[in-house]
Amino acid sequence: MTELADRWGLDPVYFWMRESWRPPDPVRIDDNGVVHVYGYAECVEVYSDPMTYSSNVEALLLGEAAEGESLTEGALSAADPPKHTKLRKIVSRAFTPKMVAGLAPQITKVAHELLDAAEGKERLELIEDFAYPLPVIVIADLLGVPRSDHALFKKWVDQIVAAEGEVSIEDTEARREDATVAAAVGQVPELIEYLRGHVAERRRQPRDDLLTKLVEAEIDGDRLSEAAVVIFARELLVAGHLTTSATIGNMVLCLDAHPEQMARLRADPNLAPGVIEETLRFLTPLAGAGRACVADTELAGVKVPKRSLVRLWLGAANRDEREFARPHVFDPDRDPNPHLGFGRGIHFCIGAPLARLESRIGVNILLDRFPRLRTDPDNAVEFRPSEDVLGVTKLPLLTS
């Protein structure tokens, strides 16, 4: 039987997708001193110790920046305690579960509008026509920026992803003033200025949107700085829609490869949460993450020196036989399913509820409207060229 990795034409960089792959050790150090973590328990240990394994990888790779000049200033994903603790508390006051749950009618409306355009056609390009614009429009509406600008967002995200492909996280020679390096960590000047203008406008004239809530949110009298509001909005726009788009695409790809599971979901849309969680484990969109070790330590018996770059291979960890029975089997009934698709610990993805909601609504509407939906054998699927992100960028589907 042909492996899915071969059927999908996966690049060898996604080594964990081969059923024959087994890590020689859960942790190893390569010739460049980079620490590679493949094991599930070991990834959890790193996530659980933010004081030893810093999220501010920029400081290790690019050197410390002057106050206010960091390429990731205000970014939750790059902050360590105690700064992270306060930032997350303030952001959580604005980005609440209740607010996310209230988006369901809007997500449903947008999903139907997007699919209306494909009604009556024989083909659907899932990413371009649906999986990409859905989260972009939802997040644009949530922030209060014009949805008509989603083409700009795509241009900026494409620029960031392209830069990530050019600047390896292991490239310690890269300098922070390099424009490509800046783009790789999301510092696209046009995007930052665009968001800064909207933040400044909300300070002058508040609205009923997330940007206004972020501007006004406070903890113990402290509010987010302008830079922090801008960077969080940037993370939500970039990481939020990129991850959701990849999850929807990966989910449809997994269901197509497992027609019995697609049939079950068509018959019972309430099974969608299990399909989403198993997709996040089986075909993990955020497949890799980085940490900077700030003190000499030991991980799985391997000595990890201070200032080491630590690479968390989340896609591999999600297939660790020590944690998951039959890890190479796509099983939406898997319970429990403690995958690392949204991270773990203090950096568990704050946007996870929104990504899950969009994915659940999106896939159920998609299957309901197109009873014969399937991949096109004459048009190959294409994946994003990034070892840290495993997601489709082109997924041609037949609808009739």
C-alpha positions in Angstrom: 0.0 0.0 0.0 1.3 3.4 -0.9 2.2 5.6 2.1 0.3 8.9 2.4 3.7 10.7 2.4 4.3 9.3 -1.2 0.7 9.8 -2.3 0.8 13.5 -1.2 4.4 14.0 -2.5 5.6 15.2 0.9 9.1 16.7 1.1 11.6 14.5 3.1 11.9 17.4 5.6 8.7 16.0 7.1 10.6 12.8 8.1 8.1 11.9 10.8 5.4 11.3 8.2 7.1 8.1 7.1 5.7 5.1 9.0 9.1 3.5 9.1 10.7 6.5 10.9 11.7 6.1 14.5 13.9 8.6 16.3 17.2 7.0 17.4 16.8 8.9 20.6 14.2 11.3 21.9 16.9 14.1 22.1 20.1 14.5 20.1 22.6 17.3 19.5 23.8 17.8 15.9 27.3 18.9 14.8 26.3 22.6 15.0 25.2 22.3 18.6 21.5 22.4 17.9 19.4 20.4 20.2 16.7 18.4 18.4 13.8 17.1 20.5 11.7 14.4 19.0 10.0 12.8 22.0 6.6 13.8 23.3 7.5 13.8 27.0 10.7 15.7 26.3 8.8 18.4 24.3 6.3 18.7 27.2 9.3 19.1 29.6 10.7 21.9 27.5 7.3 23.6 27.3 6.8 23.2 31.1 10.1 25.0 32.0 10.0 28.5 30.4 12.6 29.8 32.8 15.2 27.4 31.4 13.9 27.2 27.8 13.2 30.8 26.7 10.7 31.6 24.0 12.8 34.7 23.1 14.9 32.8 20.5 15.6 36.2 18.7 17.9 37.2 21.6 20.0 34.0 21.1 20.2 34.1 17.3 20.2 37.8 16.6 21.6 39.4 19.7 19.9 41.5 22.3 18.2 44.6 21.0 17.8 47.9 22.6 14.6 48.5 24.6 11.8 49.1 22.2 13.7 47.9 19.2 13.1 44.1 19.4 11.6 42.6 16.3 9.1 40.8 18.5 8.4 43.4 21.2 5.1 42.7 22.7 4.6 39.3 21.1 3.1 36.7 23.4 4.8 33.9 21.5 8.3 35.4 22.2 7.7 36.6 25.8 8.9 34.9 29.0 7.5 35.3 32.6 6.9 37.6 34.2 6.3 39.8 31.2 4.4 37.1 29.4 2.1 36.6 32.4 1.0 40.2 32.5 0.7 40.4 28.7 -1.5 37.3 28.5 -3.7 38.5 31.3 -4.3 41.8 29.6 -4.9 40.3 26.2 -7.2 37.7 27.8 -9.4 40.5 29.1 -10.2 41.4 25.5 -9.9 38.1 23.7 -12.4 36.0 25.8 -14.0 32.6 25.2 -17.4 34.2 25.3 -16.4 36.7 22.5 -15.0 33.8 20.4 -18.2 31.7 20.9 -20.3 34.7 19.8 -18.6 34.6 16.4 -20.3 31.4 15.3 -23.1 33.1 13.3 -20.6 35.3 11.5 -18.3 32.4 10.7 -21.3 30.5 9.3 -22.4 33.4 7.2 -18.9 34.0 5.8 -18.4 30.3 5.0 -21.7 30.1 3.0 -20.9 33.3 1.2 -17.5 31.9 0.1 -19.0 28.6 -1.1 -21.9 30.4 -2.9 -19.3 31.4 -5.5 -18.4 27.7 -6.1 -22.0 26.6 -6.4 -22.7 24.8 -9.7 -19.0 24.5 -10.6 -17.2 21.1 -11.0 -14.1 22.2 -9.1 -13.1 24.0 -6.0 -9.6 25.2 -5.1 -10.0 24.6 -1.3 -7.3 26.9 0.0 -7.7 29.9 -2.4 -11.5 29.7 -2.5 -12.3 28.8 1.1 -9.7 27.8 3.7 -7.6 30.9 3.2 -10.2 33.7 3.0 -12.5 32.3 5.7 -10.2 33.0 8.7 -8.8 36.2 7.1 -12.3 37.7 6.8 -13.3 36.5 10.3 -10.1 38.0 11.9 -10.4 41.2 9.9 -14.0 41.6 11.1 -13.0 40.8 14.7 -10.2 43.3 14.7 -12.3 45.9 13.0 -10.2 46.4 9.9 -11.7 46.3 6.4 -12.2 42.8 5.0 -11.6 44.3 1.6 -7.9 44.4 2.6 -7.5 40.7 2.9 -5.5 40.7 -0.3 -3.0 42.9 1.5 -2.9 40.4 4.4 -2.2 37.6 2.0 0.7 39.5 0.4 2.2 40.2 3.8 1.8 36.7 5.1 3.3 35.3 1.9 6.3 37.6 2.4 6.7 36.4 6.0 6.5 32.7 5.0 8.9 33.2 2.1 11.4 34.8 4.5 11.0 31.9 7.0 12.0 29.6 4.2 15.2 31.6 3.5 16.3 32.2 7.1 16.8 29.0 9.0 16.3 29.1 12.8 19.8 27.6 13.0 21.4 30.4 11.1 23.2 32.1 14.0 25.1 34.3 11.6 22.0 36.2 10.6 21.9 39.8 11.7 18.8 41.6 13.0 19.1 44.5 10.6 18.7 42.2 7.7 15.3 42.8 6.0 14.8 39.1 5.3 15.4 38.2 9.0 13.0 40.9 10.0 10.3 39.5 7.8 11.0 36.0 9.1 9.8 37.1 12.5 6.9 38.9 11.2 8.3 42.4 11.0 6.9 43.6 7.6 7.0 47.4 7.7 3.9 47.9 5.7 1.9 45.5 7.9 3.2 47.1 11.1 2.4 50.6 9.9 -1.1 49.5 8.7 -1.9 48.1 12.1 -0.3 51.1 13.9 -2.6 53.4 12.0 -5.7 51.5 13.1 -4.6 51.3 16.7 -4.0 55.1 16.8 -7.4 55.6 15.3 -9.0 53.5 18.0 -7.4 55.6 20.7 -9.0 58.7 19.2 -12.3 57.1 18.3 -13.2 53.8 20.0 -15.4 51.2 18.3 -17.0 47.9 19.2 -14.2 45.7 18.0 -11.2 43.7 19.3 -8.6 46.5 18.6 -10.5 48.9 20.8 -10.8 46.2 23.5 -7.1 45.6 23.3 -6.4 49.4 23.6 -8.7 49.7 26.6 -7.9 46.4 28.4 -5.8 46.8 31.6 -4.6 44.8 34.7 -3.8 46.7 37.9 -3.8 50.0 36.0 -1.4 48.8 33.3 -2.4 48.8 29.7 -0.8 47.4 26.6 1.6 49.7 24.8 0.9 50.7 21.3 3.6 48.3 20.1 2.1 45.4 22.1 -1.4 46.0 20.6 0.1 46.1 17.1 2.2 43.0 17.6 -0.7 41.0 19.1 -2.9 42.1 16.2 -0.1 41.0 13.8 0.2 37.6 15.5 -3.6 37.1 15.2 -3.7 38.1 11.6 -0.6 36.1 10.5 -0.5 33.0 12.8 -4.2 32.9 13.4 -5.3 32.6 9.8 -2.3 30.7 8.6 -2.9 27.9 11.2 -6.6 27.8 10.7 -6.2 27.7 6.9 -3.7 24.8 7.2 -5.9 22.9 9.7 -8.9 23.1 7.4 -6.9 22.0 4.4 -5.1 19.2 6.3 -8.5 18.0 7.7 -10.0 17.7 4.2 -6.9 15.9 3.0 -7.0 13.4 5.9 -10.7 12.8 5.4 -10.2 12.2 1.6 -7.5 9.7 2.4 -9.8 8.0 4.9 -13.2 7.8 3.1 -14.8 5.8 6.0 -14.1 8.7 8.3 -15.5 11.2 5.9 -18.7 9.2 5.6 -19.0 9.1 9.4 -18.6 12.9 9.6 -21.1 13.5 6.9 -23.6 11.3 8.8 -22.9 13.0 12.1 -21.4 16.5 12.1 -21.0 16.3 15.9 -17.9 14.1 15.2 -16.1 17.2 13.8 -14.2 18.0 17.1 -12.6 14.6 17.1 -11.6 14.9 13.5 -10.0 18.3 14.2 -8.0 17.1 17.1 -6.8 14.0 15.3 -5.8 16.2 12.3 -3.8 18.4 14.6 -2.0 15.3 15.8 -1.7 13.3 12.5 -0.9 16.1 10.1 0.3 18.8 12.6 0.2 22.3 11.0 2.6 23.9 13.4 5.2 21.1 13.0 8.2 22.7 14.6 9.0 25.3 17.3 12.2 26.9 18.7 13.4 27.6 22.2 16.7 29.1 23.6 18.3 27.3 26.5 19.4 30.0 29.1 21.2 27.7 31.5 23.2 24.5 31.5 20.7 21.6 31.9 19.9 18.1 31.0 17.1 16.6 28.9 16.5 12.9 28.6 20.0 12.3 29.8 21.6 14.6 27.2 23.5 17.6 28.5 22.2 20.8 27.0 24.6 23.7 27.3 23.6 27.3 28.0 22.8 29.3 24.8 21.8 26.2 22.9 19.1 26.5 20.2 16.5 23.9 21.0 14.3 22.6 18.1 11.0 21.0 19.1 9.8 18.7 16.4 6.1 18.7 17.3 5.0 16.6 14.3 7.4 13.9 15.4 6.3 14.2 19.1 2.7 13.8 18.0 3.7 10.3 16.6 5.6 9.2 19.7 4.7 5.5 20.3 5.3 6.1 24.0 2.4 8.5 24.2 0.1 7.5 21.3 -1.1 3.9 20.4 -0.9 3.3 16.7 0.5 6.7 16.0 0.5 6.4 12.2 -3.2 5.6 12.2 -5.7 8.4 11.6 -8.2 7.8 14.4 -10.7 10.6 15.2 -12.0 8.5 18.1 -8.7 8.7 19.9 -9.4 9.6 23.5 -7.5 11.1 25.2 -5.7 12.9 22.4 -3.1 15.2 24.2 -1.4 16.4 21.0 0.9 19.4 20.9 -0.7 21.0 17.9 -1.5 24.1 19.9 1.6 24.0 22.1 1.5 23.4 25.8 1.8 25.3 29.1 1.9 29.0 29.4 2.2 29.3 25.6 -0.8 27.2 24.7 -2.2 29.0 21.7 -4.5 31.8 22.9 -6.3 31.5 19.5 -7.1 27.8 19.8 -10.8 28.2 20.6 -11.2 30.4 17.4 -9.2 28.0 15.2 -11.3 25.1 16.5 -14.6 27.0 15.9 -13.7 28.1 12.4 -12.5 24.5 11.5 -15.6 22.8 12.9 -18.1 25.2 11.2 -16.0 25.3 8.0 -15.6 21.6 7.4 -19.2 20.7 8.3 -20.6 23.3 5.9 -18.2 22.2 3.2 -19.2 18.6 3.4 -22.9 19.4 3.6 -22.9 21.6 0.5 -20.7 19.2 -1.6 -21.8 15.6 -1.1 -19.3 14.3 -3.6 -16.3 16.4 -2.6 -13.0 14.6 -3.3 -9.4 15.3 -4.4 -8.7 15.7 -8.1 -6.4 12.9 -9.3 -5.3 15.0 -12.2 -4.1 17.9 -10.1 -1.6 17.3 -7.3 -1.8 18.8 -3.8 0.9 21.3 -2.9 2.4 22.0 0.5 3.9 25.1 2.0 7.7 25.1 1.7 8.5 25.3 5.4 9.8 22.6 7.7 8.1 24.3 10.7 4.6 24.5 9.0 3.0 21.5 7.4 0.1 22.7 5.5 -1.4 22.6 2.0 -1.2 25.7 -0.2 -3.1 24.2 -3.1 -5.8 21.6 -2.8 -7.8 21.1 -6.0 -11.1 19.3 -5.3 -13.9 17.9 -7.5 -17.4 18.8 -6.4 -19.5 16.8 -8.8 
